[in-house]
């Protein structure tokens, strides 16, 4: 009985230490980004730059975000225009200046993952997320803490934080396309301060098991600019072309 109680005590202590260590890492990660006050002060943001998909030439890309899970993406690749919008609960897409159609459930889930201005670690308990520290792994040759994040909706993602800077250097998770799920990875680099908050200015992404690769380079990042809620709603139908 004493041995059993001792083992239980050791197990409980280990669990407590693991949770404490994860929280310490999260606290340092928030501080590395600029601190909670500066992060919370950001109400809107606009990131503009270029997107490269596969071997295609780079095209213009813009993403606008507002608290409440609102996000709007616009891009042009290979002469094809695409717009993705969510108001935090519903979403729409526009292809080549056509009419807006609803996002599928899978597309909406994919988009929601990036629509949180703060990210999943800030106020993670209040958001219903669970975070576990799964040790360290190499990312581009450097050690990084691997955090397993189980979100409120059950989706699992992994965030990797550099052991020295505590900035996020990699994300891994699932994306959905049609009726299939794929494992995707994104690598974050070229961190620079914007209004006292550290932002990555380059994202290199890969969908494992496919030839699909994507590169985002942000030339300009703006925060706390006025963004009307209307740009995150379903666009009205296009006016008909006048008949001659």
C-alpha positions as CSV (number, residue, x, y, z in Angstrom):
1,X,0.0,0.0,0.0
2,X,2.8,2.4,0.9
3,X,4.6,1.7,-2.4
4,X,1.3,2.3,-4.3
5,X,0.8,5.6,-2.5
6,X,4.4,6.6,-3.2
7,X,4.0,5.9,-6.9
8,X,0.8,7.9,-7.0
9,X,2.5,10.8,-5.3
10,X,5.3,10.7,-7.8
11,X,2.9,10.6,-10.7
12,X,0.8,13.5,-9.3
13,X,4.0,15.5,-8.8
14,X,5.2,14.8,-12.3
15,X,1.9,15.9,-13.8
16,X,2.0,19.0,-11.7
17,X,5.6,19.8,-12.8
18,X,4.8,19.2,-16.5
19,X,1.8,21.5,-16.3
20,X,3.9,24.2,-14.5
21,X,6.7,23.9,-17.1
22,X,4.2,24.3,-20.0
23,X,2.8,27.4,-18.3
24,X,6.2,28.8,-17.8
25,X,7.1,28.3,-21.4
26,X,3.8,29.9,-22.5
27,X,4.5,32.9,-20.2
28,X,7.9,33.4,-21.7
29,X,6.5,33.0,-25.2
30,X,3.9,35.8,-24.5
31,X,6.7,38.0,-23.1
32,X,8.9,37.3,-26.2
33,X,6.1,38.5,-28.5
34,X,5.9,41.8,-26.5
35,X,3.9,41.1,-23.4
36,X,0.2,40.5,-22.7
37,X,-0.7,44.2,-22.5
38,X,0.7,45.0,-25.9
39,X,-0.8,41.9,-27.5
40,X,-4.2,42.8,-26.0
41,X,-3.9,46.3,-27.3
42,X,-4.0,45.1,-30.9
43,X,-7.6,45.3,-32.1
44,X,-7.1,45.0,-35.9
45,X,-4.2,44.1,-38.2
46,X,-3.5,44.1,-41.9
47,X,-0.7,42.1,-43.5
48,X,0.2,42.7,-47.1
49,X,2.8,41.1,-49.3
50,X,3.1,38.2,-51.8
51,X,2.1,34.6,-52.0
52,X,3.9,31.9,-54.0
53,X,2.2,28.6,-54.6
54,X,4.2,25.8,-56.1
55,X,6.2,27.0,-59.1
56,X,3.9,29.8,-60.0
57,X,5.1,33.4,-60.0
58,X,4.4,35.4,-56.8
59,X,1.2,37.3,-56.6
60,X,-0.3,39.9,-54.3
61,X,-1.7,38.8,-50.9
62,X,-3.5,40.6,-48.1
63,X,-5.1,39.5,-44.9
64,X,-7.1,41.7,-42.6
65,X,-8.2,40.6,-39.1
66,X,-10.3,42.0,-36.3
67,X,-11.0,40.7,-32.9
68,X,-14.0,38.3,-32.7
69,X,-12.5,35.9,-35.2
70,X,-13.1,38.2,-38.2
71,X,-10.7,37.7,-41.1
72,X,-10.6,38.6,-44.8
73,X,-8.0,37.2,-47.3
74,X,-7.4,38.4,-50.8
75,X,-4.9,37.0,-53.3
76,X,-4.1,36.7,-57.0
77,X,-2.1,33.8,-58.2
78,X,-1.6,32.9,-61.9
79,X,-4.1,35.4,-62.9
80,X,-6.8,33.9,-60.7
81,X,-8.4,36.0,-57.9
82,X,-9.6,34.5,-54.6
83,X,-11.2,36.0,-51.6
84,X,-12.0,34.3,-48.3
85,X,-14.1,35.9,-45.6
86,X,-15.3,35.0,-42.1
87,X,-17.2,37.1,-39.6
88,X,-16.3,34.7,-36.8
89,X,-19.3,32.4,-37.2
90,X,-20.0,32.1,-41.0
91,X,-17.8,32.5,-44.0
92,X,-17.8,33.0,-47.8
93,X,-15.5,32.7,-50.8
94,X,-15.3,34.5,-54.1
95,X,-13.5,33.1,-57.1
96,X,-12.5,35.3,-60.1
97,X,-14.9,38.1,-59.2
98,X,-17.9,35.7,-59.2
99,X,-20.7,35.7,-56.6
100,X,-20.0,35.0,-53.0
101,X,-20.8,31.4,-51.9
102,X,-20.6,29.9,-48.4
103,X,-17.5,28.3,-47.2
104,X,-17.8,24.6,-46.5
105,X,-17.6,23.5,-42.9
106,X,-14.0,22.2,-43.5
107,X,-13.0,25.5,-45.2
108,X,-14.4,27.5,-42.3
109,X,-12.5,25.3,-39.7
110,X,-9.3,25.8,-41.7
111,X,-9.8,29.6,-41.7
112,X,-10.8,29.8,-38.1
113,X,-7.5,28.4,-37.0
114,X,-5.7,31.5,-38.1
115,X,-8.4,34.1,-37.3
116,X,-7.4,34.5,-33.6
117,X,-5.3,37.6,-33.4
118,X,-3.7,36.5,-30.1
119,X,-3.1,32.8,-31.1
120,X,-4.1,29.7,-29.1
121,X,-1.7,30.1,-26.2
122,X,-2.9,33.5,-24.9
123,X,-5.7,32.9,-22.4
124,X,-5.7,29.2,-23.5
125,X,-7.6,28.0,-20.5
126,X,-10.4,30.6,-21.0
127,X,-10.6,29.5,-24.6
128,X,-11.1,25.9,-23.6
129,X,-7.7,24.8,-24.9
130,X,-5.5,22.2,-23.3
131,X,-1.7,22.5,-23.6
132,X,0.9,19.7,-23.0
133,X,4.6,20.0,-23.2
134,X,6.0,17.1,-25.3
135,X,9.7,17.8,-24.9
136,X,12.0,19.3,-27.5
137,X,12.5,18.7,-31.2
138,X,14.9,20.1,-33.8
139,X,13.4,22.8,-36.1
140,X,15.8,23.9,-38.9
141,X,18.7,22.6,-36.8
142,X,17.8,24.4,-33.6
143,X,16.1,23.1,-30.4
144,X,12.4,24.0,-30.0
145,X,9.8,23.2,-27.3
146,X,7.0,21.1,-28.7
147,X,3.6,22.1,-27.3
148,X,0.5,19.9,-28.1
149,X,-2.6,22.1,-28.1
150,X,-6.0,20.4,-28.0
151,X,-8.5,23.0,-28.9
152,X,-12.1,23.3,-27.5
153,X,-13.5,21.8,-30.7
154,X,-11.2,18.8,-30.4
155,X,-8.7,19.8,-33.1
156,X,-5.1,19.1,-32.3
157,X,-2.2,21.3,-33.3
158,X,1.5,21.4,-32.4
159,X,3.3,24.7,-31.8
160,X,7.1,24.7,-31.7
161,X,8.8,27.5,-29.8
162,X,12.5,28.3,-30.1
163,X,14.3,27.4,-26.8
164,X,16.3,30.7,-26.9
165,X,13.9,33.3,-28.3
166,X,10.6,31.6,-27.3
167,X,9.1,32.7,-30.6
168,X,7.1,30.3,-32.6
169,X,9.2,28.7,-35.4
170,X,6.8,26.0,-36.6
171,X,3.2,24.9,-36.6
172,X,1.8,21.5,-37.5
173,X,-1.8,20.4,-37.8
174,X,-4.5,19.1,-40.0
175,X,-6.2,20.8,-42.8
176,X,-9.3,19.6,-44.7
177,X,-9.8,19.5,-48.4
178,X,-13.0,18.0,-49.6
179,X,-13.5,14.8,-47.7
180,X,-9.8,14.3,-47.0
181,X,-7.5,15.5,-44.2
182,X,-3.9,16.3,-44.6
183,X,-1.1,17.1,-42.2
184,X,0.4,20.6,-42.9
185,X,3.4,22.4,-41.5
186,X,4.3,26.0,-41.5
187,X,7.7,27.5,-40.6
188,X,7.9,31.1,-39.3
189,X,10.9,33.4,-39.8
190,X,12.1,37.0,-40.2
191,X,10.7,38.3,-36.9
192,X,10.5,42.1,-36.6
193,X,8.7,44.4,-34.1
194,X,5.5,46.2,-35.1
195,X,4.2,48.6,-32.4
196,X,6.2,46.7,-29.9
197,X,4.9,43.3,-30.9
198,X,7.1,40.7,-32.7
199,X,5.6,39.6,-36.0
200,X,7.1,37.0,-38.4
201,X,7.3,38.4,-42.0
202,X,7.8,35.0,-43.8
203,X,5.8,31.8,-43.6
204,X,6.9,28.7,-45.6
205,X,4.2,26.0,-45.6
206,X,4.1,22.4,-46.8
207,X,1.3,19.8,-47.1
208,X,2.9,16.5,-46.3
209,X,2.4,13.7,-48.8
210,X,1.6,16.2,-51.6
211,X,3.6,18.5,-53.9
212,X,1.7,21.5,-52.5
213,X,4.0,24.2,-51.1
214,X,3.3,27.8,-50.3
215,X,5.4,30.8,-49.3
216,X,4.1,34.1,-47.8
217,X,6.3,37.2,-47.5
218,X,4.8,40.2,-45.8
219,X,6.2,43.6,-46.9
220,X,4.0,45.6,-44.6
221,X,2.2,44.9,-41.3
222,X,-0.2,47.5,-39.9
223,X,-2.1,47.3,-36.6
224,X,-5.0,49.1,-35.0
225,X,-6.2,50.6,-38.3
226,X,-10.0,51.2,-38.7
227,X,-11.6,48.2,-40.3
228,X,-15.4,48.3,-40.7
229,X,-17.3,45.1,-39.8
230,X,-19.0,45.2,-43.2
231,X,-15.8,43.9,-44.9
232,X,-16.1,40.7,-42.9
233,X,-19.7,40.1,-44.0
234,X,-21.1,38.4,-47.1
235,X,-20.5,40.7,-50.0
236,X,-23.7,41.9,-51.9
237,X,-24.4,40.5,-55.3
238,X,-22.6,42.2,-58.2
239,X,-24.6,44.7,-60.1
240,X,-25.8,43.3,-63.5
241,X,-23.9,44.5,-66.6
242,X,-26.0,47.2,-68.3
243,X,-27.5,46.0,-71.6
244,X,-26.7,48.0,-74.7
